[in-house]
Amino acid sequence: MKNLFILLCVLTIVSCKEEPKDYVTLSGKIDNKTSDSILLRSRMLTKTILVAPDGTFSDTLKINAPEVFGFFNGNIAAPIFLKNGFDIKMNADMDDLEKTVKFSGRGSEHNNYLTEQMQLERKLLDQDKLSSLTSDGLNKEIEDIRKELLAFYNRNENIDSTLTNMAKANLEPMLNMYHNYFAETIAIREQFPAGSPSPTFENYENHKGGTTSLSDLKGKYVYVDVWATWCGPCIAEIPSLKELDAKYADRNIQFVSISIDDAMRSGGGDLEVAKSKWRTMVEEENLIGLQLFSDKNWQSDFVKDYKINGIPRFILIDPNGNVVDANAPRPSSKKLIELFDSLSI
């Protein structure tokens, strides 16, 4: 009788044990939301979740296999790892999603790991730092980064292998991409050392009328922005460039933007159409500084001499026409302000 009682107790416990869910539960709260909905997107699935006025949200979804999704609120995004059986609560401030996002509940450890991984990679692959190194320094730094990231990927055996295997598979392609990009940047700086004579441009069409040459600006620092109307990253720097122009309005520096809009990309083979698009954007966006149009776009001597193969590209030239930085920081980089201040501009 006693054994029968024990058996019944065991069966009762087993029967009450929670069965694994074949779906994901995702809930939480976001502050400073930029949209009234959240979009979850992966290679195989897209899901929209409504966000209440107070920023709370809750929904479920069933997925075929564990996968990293993109979590979007408006144009703000972060990765999130989902697997059937997870019951995740997410809290974040959309004003700084990467630094504020926190996960709790079943599956949270994997997502907190993913967030920490993203933050570590961003910290180690700091563009300002990597671009300031020498060629040998870059090689050593990339190797140190490889070791640190591998140690991080391997440090917690409880993290789902989907995440760790993906991180390891992406490591070499990611590091090669960064190495190749910054190796080219550093090579340019080494080829045009500070104090060497700068390549020049002559008689470039000026939006305000007439033409302008680099020699016309002698006696001033010249910050050159090489761009085009079709270049998204170029357009993204315009607000910061305007802020710089206002900040240094009474200083000895001239901001010069040189468009390399070409006939084939901007005008269907017609250079005048390309120029028209340039003039229209200068006027509509109220672009500041000297707005010039290069004489032969990518084939211009100034562009070829400075080894410009991609845009935007920024160059700083001193009052004597010598190179300060052949691959200067972008307007949006705090490093540029530091550079200006070091020169007492």
PyMOL commands that set and color helices and strands:
alter all, ss='L'
color gray80, all
select helices_A, chain A and resi 2-16+94-100+108-124+127-131+135-154+161-191+214-217+232-236+238-247+263-267+271-284+297-299+301-305+334-342
alter helices_A, ss='H'
color red, helices_A
select strands_A, chain A and resi 24-31+37-41+46-50+56-61+67-73+76-82+87-93+102-106+204-206+211-212+221-227+253-259+290-293+313-317+323-325
alter strands_A, ss='S'
color yellow, strands_A
deselect
rebuild
show_as cartoon
